Amino acid sequence: MLAFMNRMENLATGHAAAPDETDGQAPRARRALPLSLLLGLLTLAAFLPFFALASYTFLQQVRTVREAEYHRLEELAANLATAVDRELTWRTATANILSASRSLAKGDIDAFGALAEDAAREAQGTFILTGSDYRQLVNTALPPRTRLPDTPHSDAIDRVLAGQVALVGDLITDAVSGRLAFALRIPVAGEGENRYVLTYQPDPASIQRVLEATYRPEGWFAGVIDGSGAIVARSHRPEEFFGRSGNPEFLAQLVGRSGRLESVDLEGRIAVTAFHRSSVSPWTAIVWAPQDLLNAPAQRLAGMLLLLVVLATLATVAAAVAAGRLIRRPFARLVGTARRLGQGRAVAFVPTLMAEANEVGASLTDAADRIARREAALRRNEATMKVVMKELSHRSKNLLAVVQAVARQSARRAADFEAFRQAFESRLAGLARSQDLLVSSDWESVPLDALARSQIAAFANPDGGRVAISGPEVLLRPEAAQTLGMAFHELGTNATKHGALSAPQGRVEVSWKITSGGEPRLHLRWQERGGPQVVAPEETGFGTVVIEGMTAANVDGHSAFVWEGDGLLWTLEAPMRELTVRDGGGGGA
């Protein structure tokens, strides 16, 4: 690599290569090439891998666009199948409603016939009731009291009666009208052992209307075929192709529930076709588009990308040649600076148009400034770290003091180790919840509402109906948050064991307000209702000490217990200056 660089340098400067020490021959003169040309050739060589990668990427993009069109074709086929299923399901539901009539259940065929006549007019179709002996009992396509023939579709009747499920049939020629129609057949249980089949022949145009209402791009086509391959609906020339069978070779390729294939449609167009089977019938929804139309977006993209690659190549080479001419001056200036540096003379680099050359010239001057700035920043970071560690140590000592007090009081009043462990772990969990709120706010402040909800959540759902929390927004400073958090925890523990939360109908109401007569003060209430009868305890426990003594003392306030009939009432009154964040910062121990 070094030899190659030396040769390139000799080629660019016109200097002869050094004599070969092995053969002793004189160096051969080489023609120097301008930097702009060398840079252009180098850029072109470097651009070749990019050109290959770009070509591959562009081909992938073209393939992606083509696959997107194919996927859209499949989606439209699925949408059409869903729309047809929705129409058939609605028609089947109509027949099911009619089959559930009381007259048919009682065997009153005449009354059912009148009802079927009305339903046929509303549903725009024909209803035929057939017995298990294939005799038609009702046919709304014929006038009343007309002699009705036996059904010509006994095999379909047998399948419905055997499977006891509704079936959607293929296109058939109606025996009365002589027109093509399709039938929905559902089994009907009659009086006694009588069984019937109710056939509903909707207007075939209803499927055509569903097809026309389904979106498809301009120039795309759609159709619906029945289980035998006959065309039920078609977007192009529907009257001409209605009832005609599709190409047998094409029908043979419709394998599976859905898919895509290349085909030739009935008008001779080479097309890409997507199909999707109906979920409620043997029918199939088909959407196809001419192949040239479907591939047109990908072909347009390919042309645009090819033109872009050619233009980018030409622009890159031209820019490289122009840049080479501009680079020569900064290089000459750098060479002069390097020579003066080698001679021990003063170095003064004059900025040029080339940013890299300017960076090299100014790097030594900037280095000293950067080192000085880094040292200053390091000293500032070190001082900040000392403050942080000091504050962390202070807060840790305070927290450990609180934990030590909790442990001491819990042990003093515990009957055994297990009782101590449970009480200590519960109080540590309450303290941890307060700490979590403080950490989430960077030890700035904690909303009183969030503190109450966090502590009460350990005993009951704050939003579950048994707990009501209300009051204006109050942002507690860290010391007050820890104190009130412990009070809420002890109150919740007492309510769960002995108070309102121990009874199914018990409720707890936590509320506060701020009075502004003179110095603003907070009035906090914990009210329990619906619990067991409570009386003042004979002995003062740790919870009472925390709630009534420590809480009031830590916030320079006054607290009191009122042992009412069906629940405990605890109140706290304290000045806001001891509770809320003071101006100038909210951190603290």
BELBELKA-V308152 format. One record per backbone hydrogen bond with DSSP energy under -1.0 kcal/mol. NH is the residue of the N-H (numbers start at 1). CO is the residue of the C=O. If there is no record, write none. Layout:
[[NH:CO] [NH:CO]]
//
This chain:
[[5:1] [6:2] [7:3] [8:4] [9:5] [10:6] [11:7] [12:8] [13:9] [14:10] [24:20] [38:34] [39:35] [40:36] [41:37] [42:38] [43:39] [44:40] [45:41] [46:42] [47:43] [48:44] [51:47] [52:48] [53:49] [54:50] [55:51] [56:52] [57:53] [58:54] [59:55] [60:56] [61:57] [62:58] [63:59] [64:60] [65:61] [66:62] [67:63] [68:64] [69:65] [70:66] [71:67] [72:68] [73:69] [74:70] [75:71] [76:72] [77:73] [78:74] [79:75] [80:76] [81:77] [82:78] [83:79] [84:80] [85:81] [86:82] [87:83] [88:84] [89:85] [90:86] [91:87] [92:88] [93:89] [94:90] [95:91] [96:92] [97:93] [98:94] [99:95] [101:98] [105:101] [106:102] [108:103] [109:107] [112:108] [113:109] [114:110] [115:111] [116:112] [117:113] [118:114] [119:115] [120:116] [121:117] [122:118] [123:119] [124:120] [125:120] [126:201] [128:199] [129:138] [130:197] [131:135] [134:131] [137:129] [138:129] [140:127] [142:139] [146:143] [151:134] [157:153] [158:154] [159:155] [160:156] [161:157] [162:158] [163:159] [164:160] [167:185] [169:183] [172:181] [174:179] [178:174] [181:172] [184:200] [185:167] [186:198] [188:196] [190:194] [194:191] [196:188] [197:130] [198:186] [199:128] [200:184] [201:126] [203:124] [206:203] [207:204] [208:204] [209:205] [210:206] [211:207] [212:208] [213:209] [214:211] [220:217] [221:288] [223:286] [224:233] [225:284] [226:230] [229:226] [231:244] [232:224] [233:224] [235:222] [241:237] [242:238] [243:231] [244:241] [246:229] [251:247] [252:248] [253:250] [254:251] [255:253] [259:275] [261:273] [263:271] [265:269] [268:265] [271:263] [272:289] [273:261] [274:287] [275:259] [276:285] [277:257] [278:283] [284:225] [285:276] [286:223] [287:274] [288:221] [289:272] [291:270] [294:290] [295:291] [299:295] [300:296] [301:297] [302:298] [303:299] [304:300] [305:301] [306:302] [307:303] [308:304] [309:305] [310:306] [311:307] [312:308] [313:309] [314:310] [315:311] [316:312] [317:313] [318:314] [319:315] [320:316] [321:317] [322:318] [323:319] [324:320] [325:321] [326:322] [327:323] [328:324] [331:327] [332:328] [333:329] [334:330] [335:331] [336:332] [337:333] [338:334] [339:335] [340:336] [341:337] [342:338] [343:339] [345:340] [358:354] [359:355] [360:356] [361:357] [362:358] [366:362] [367:363] [368:364] [370:366] [371:367] [372:368] [373:369] [374:370] [375:371] [376:372] [377:373] [378:374] [379:375] [380:376] [381:377] [382:378] [383:379] [384:380] [385:381] [386:382] [387:383] [388:384] [389:385] [390:386] [391:387] [392:388] [393:389] [394:390] [395:391] [396:392] [397:393] [398:394] [399:395] [400:396] [401:397] [402:398] [403:399] [404:400] [405:401] [406:402] [407:403] [408:404] [409:405] [410:406] [411:407] [412:408] [413:409] [420:416] [421:417] [422:418] [423:419] [424:420] [425:421] [426:422] [427:423] [428:424] [429:425] [430:426] [431:427] [432:428] [433:429] [434:430] [435:431] [436:432] [437:433] [438:434] [439:435] [440:436] [442:439] [443:438] [444:441] [446:476] [448:474] [451:447] [452:448] [453:449] [454:450] [455:451] [456:452] [457:453] [458:455] [459:456] [460:456] [464:461] [468:508] [470:510] [476:446] [477:579] [481:477] [482:478] [483:479] [484:480] [485:481] [486:482] [487:483] [488:484] [489:485] [490:486] [491:487] [492:488] [493:489] [494:490] [495:491] [496:492] [497:493] [498:494] [499:494] [502:499] [503:500] [506:503] [507:529] [508:466] [509:527] [510:468] [511:525] [513:523] [515:521] [518:516] [521:515] [522:574] [523:513] [524:572] [525:511] [526:570] [527:509] [528:568] [529:507] [531:566] [534:565] [545:541] [546:542] [547:543] [548:544] [549:545] [550:545] [551:546] [553:549] [554:550] [555:551] [557:552] [558:573] [560:571] [562:569] [564:562] [564:567] [569:562] [570:526] [571:560] [572:524] [573:558] [574:522] [576:520] [578:575] [579:576] [580:576] [581:475]]
//
